[in-house]
């Protein structure tokens, strides 16, 4: 290093590494880790929709007849109805749908309350398998047909079956690489969203708004089903019996005593450093975690022989989860008229509902433990901390239902024009960002649907009615600004 | 004209944006968030603008002065948005500095600030390219191409892609110039940015004349190059000043 002869250029380079470790690197990583899969899911759904049903806003009759689902039990939209009829019919549909979802959520809460977790988990596995195998298979067949790609039936069956089996394994087992699990979550969301986008237009919009409102009520109201579910789950320190997208790996509950692997795996404990920072901002924890995890590892060294070592961190509030439940409600077997999707699917029209999905809960990791943790926090770090069963995550969890409904909104926007797609995408991302900010302020379960869906719907109609004539008029004359 | 042509047009409009994104912005999550929020800002300003102008549409294509008024109002609104963006950025910078002090990490350095302004400008530019060019590009993936009457020598998609490219460069780098100017309170730079924007927008009016796009589009790209060069000068000057100050301090 020759400082005298060094030109100014290396000097910034020398300080670059230091500033590279600055704020800009540390912030926002977790938020982005949630926004990227949401974006990927939306992009895939838009791609699927534009591939399978070319955007034709008016011709419902030209495409395949919409599926007979629980969302169209009362009224099935046809292009010849008057707008008033469509509106009223869609309202009825949405009301029925939301009622169905609410009932199923209550059933789920009851099952969970009576500890039928085995049944729930198996049901979840079955539904994941069914979605991938049946609905995913139908979509794959449609795509193959559209691309005119040859694939024989036995191979297709084999591939589909294997794919579905791995999907089932990855959804609930803890030893699967995180990337595989995340991929399967996104795939599930894409399949369900692509299926739901085939609903008629008015029904879709009103259903989305109704679900956003239901979500708000179900998560925030004192007797809301999803709030009860989250409280139950956190009081038992168990994970939610739901399909949830995690942006970081979770370590399952360790029945054996401490293992180093689990200690290394992003164990968090909030205030090893100082107890005063309990109310600090969310970003505080990003830094503290590193200190904390080292400290915890040291603690574990000391306490190696302890029989039960868990982790108290859920309370530490550093885990901000948005949980969502995904359930399935098998509707009575309905024979669909043979459409071009043909094949075996749709003997049972599965409602990917909603109850699960609708309740994105952002739980700042079990408020229940907060009390006990407070005490422990006040006590010095040297005191042997009484750990319990742990679930260590660092990162945000977002329920699969959120993915599905965001993608349904964007998919429906894709059926009109690409401009609405971009506008709705930006609106949804903005809503998600706002929800995450709110999450860091109030540390309990928050619904992720309302803000995004409301923004998305608003931007869709604003774009369609206001912006598009303006922009298209200007740019087709090559006048831009 | 097939998928290749469609992709080609898309890359003409957005290629430099992709490389900037992949090379600079994608490495720091905070910059990606800045880009998304500035895109959102631009979208909101566009919606407000179209709300104002909705009653007057459709404009008859003969009346160029109507387009001129449209352009002047649009540029005025967008420069206003830039100011608002700057205010918000200042607030956020204070918060970030306070946070950095609290966790005893270094504050935002000059390069950090310039990176943020680059991401902001890129957001504006990408939003422009997406809404004005990409959303109309879907027919280009089909089997034919399209010519507008007034521009019979260049396919419409090519013209709009080139214009989008020009504006992308202008938006991106004028944001850096603007943020520097607001920071250092240099009046002349602060004036330069809206003037450049207005000049570029007015230049697209040339496209209204028959055969005008053959003149307007290259002129616009020249303006983009000028903006790029000016920004280069501003950034170099600022960075070397910063260097010297640091060396003097040490």
Boltz contact constraints between the chains, C-beta under 6 A:
constraints:
  - contact:
      token1: [A, 8]
      token2: [B, 240]
      max_distance: 6.0
  - contact:
      token1: [A, 8]
      token2: [B, 243]
      max_distance: 6.0
  - contact:
      token1: [A, 11]
      token2: [B, 243]
      max_distance: 6.0
  - contact:
      token1: [A, 19]
      token2: [B, 109]
      max_distance: 6.0
  - contact:
      token1: [A, 22]
      token2: [B, 106]
      max_distance: 6.0
  - contact:
      token1: [A, 23]
      token2: [B, 96]
      max_distance: 6.0
  - contact:
      token1: [A, 23]
      token2: [B, 100]
      max_distance: 6.0
  - contact:
      token1: [A, 24]
      token2: [B, 28]
      max_distance: 6.0
  - contact:
      token1: [A, 24]
      token2: [B, 30]
      max_distance: 6.0
  - contact:
      token1: [A, 24]
      token2: [B, 112]
      max_distance: 6.0
  - contact:
      token1: [A, 25]
      token2: [B, 28]
      max_distance: 6.0
  - contact:
      token1: [A, 27]
      token2: [B, 30]
      max_distance: 6.0
  - contact:
      token1: [A, 28]
      token2: [B, 29]
      max_distance: 6.0
  - contact:
      token1: [A, 28]
      token2: [B, 30]
      max_distance: 6.0
  - contact:
      token1: [A, 28]
      token2: [B, 33]
      max_distance: 6.0
  - contact:
      token1: [A, 29]
      token2: [B, 29]
      max_distance: 6.0
  - contact:
      token1: [A, 32]
      token2: [B, 29]
      max_distance: 6.0
  - contact:
      token1: [A, 32]
      token2: [B, 32]
      max_distance: 6.0
  - contact:
      token1: [A, 287]
      token2: [B, 103]
      max_distance: 6.0
  - contact:
      token1: [A, 418]
      token2: [B, 135]
      max_distance: 6.0
  - contact:
      token1: [A, 419]
      token2: [B, 135]
      max_distance: 6.0
  - contact:
      token1: [A, 422]
      token2: [B, 130]
      max_distance: 6.0
  - contact:
      token1: [A, 426]
      token2: [B, 40]
      max_distance: 6.0
  - contact:
      token1: [A, 426]
      token2: [B, 43]
      max_distance: 6.0
  - contact:
      token1: [A, 429]
      token2: [B, 36]
      max_distance: 6.0
  - contact:
      token1: [A, 430]
      token2: [B, 40]
      max_distance: 6.0
  - contact:
      token1: [A, 462]
      token2: [B, 47]
      max_distance: 6.0
  - contact:
      token1: [A, 466]
      token2: [B, 50]
      max_distance: 6.0
  - contact:
      token1: [A, 466]
      token2: [B, 51]
      max_distance: 6.0
  - contact:
      token1: [A, 466]
      token2: [B, 54]
      max_distance: 6.0
  - contact:
      token1: [A, 467]
      token2: [B, 47]
      max_distance: 6.0
  - contact:
      token1: [A, 467]
      token2: [B, 50]
      max_distance: 6.0
  - contact:
      token1: [A, 469]
      token2: [B, 57]
      max_distance: 6.0
  - contact:
      token1: [A, 470]
      token2: [B, 50]
      max_distance: 6.0
  - contact:
      token1: [A, 470]
      token2: [B, 53]
      max_distance: 6.0
  - contact:
      token1: [A, 471]
      token2: [B, 131]
      max_distance: 6.0
  - contact:
      token1: [A, 473]
      token2: [B, 57]
      max_distance: 6.0
  - contact:
      token1: [A, 473]
      token2: [B, 58]
      max_distance: 6.0
  - contact:
      token1: [A, 475]
      token2: [B, 132]
      max_distance: 6.0
  - contact:
      token1: [A, 478]
      token2: [B, 159]
      max_distance: 6.0
  - contact:
      token1: [A, 478]
      token2: [B, 207]
      max_distance: 6.0
  - contact:
      token1: [A, 478]
      token2: [B, 213]
      max_distance: 6.0
  - contact:
      token1: [A, 479]
      token2: [B, 67]
      max_distance: 6.0
  - contact:
      token1: [A, 479]
      token2: [B, 204]
      max_distance: 6.0
  - contact:
      token1: [A, 480]
      token2: [B, 132]
      max_distance: 6.0
  - contact:
      token1: [A, 480]
      token2: [B, 163]
      max_distance: 6.0
  - contact:
      token1: [A, 480]
      token2: [B, 204]
      max_distance: 6.0
  - contact:
      token1: [A, 481]
      token2: [B, 71]
      max_distance: 6.0
  - contact:
      token1: [A, 481]
      token2: [B, 74]
      max_distance: 6.0
  - contact:
      token1: [A, 481]
      token2: [B, 75]
      max_distance: 6.0
  - contact:
      token1: [A, 481]
      token2: [B, 201]
      max_distance: 6.0
